[in-house]
Amino acid sequence: MGTLLDTGQIAELLGVSREHVTNRLTKRSDFPRPVIDASRKMRRWSEADVMAWAGGDQSKRAAMSDADSR
């Protein structure tokens, strides 16, 4: 299955805050769906899916760089 990440680990991997991952990135329609979605506090994403998403187009990088500017 590969490595599974929680929102804190995704934040660390992408260099943004956990709040940004929870409040913005995971709500994007193009962000990968969780592999485990047992509850709001128990969600895990595939590291490979998140990395593939992050390596995508410029709009995704802009979404990450805009993380804490608000």
C-alpha positions, 0 to 999 in steps of 0.5 A, spaced: 500 500 500 505 504 501 506 510 506 500 513 508 500 520 511 496 524 516 495 532 515 501 534 519 505 529 515 503 532 509 504 539 511 511 537 513 512 534 506 510 540 502 512 546 507 506 549 509 502 549 516 497 543 518 491 548 518 493 550 511 492 542 509 486 541 513 482 548 511 485 549 504 488 543 500 484 537 502 478 541 500 481 542 493 477 538 487 484 536 484 487 534 491 487 526 492 482 523 496 484 519 502 486 512 502 483 511 509 477 516 511 474 513 518 473 520 521 475 527 520 481 525 525 482 519 522 484 520 515 490 518 511 493 519 504 498 515 500 504 519 500 505 517 492 498 520 490 500 527 494 507 527 491 504 526 484 499 532 486 504 536 488 509 535 482 503 537 478 502 544 474 503 551 477 496 552 480 498 547 485 505 550 487 501 557 487 496 554 492 502 551 496 506 558 496 499 562 498 499 557 504 500 562 510 499 569 507 492 570 509 
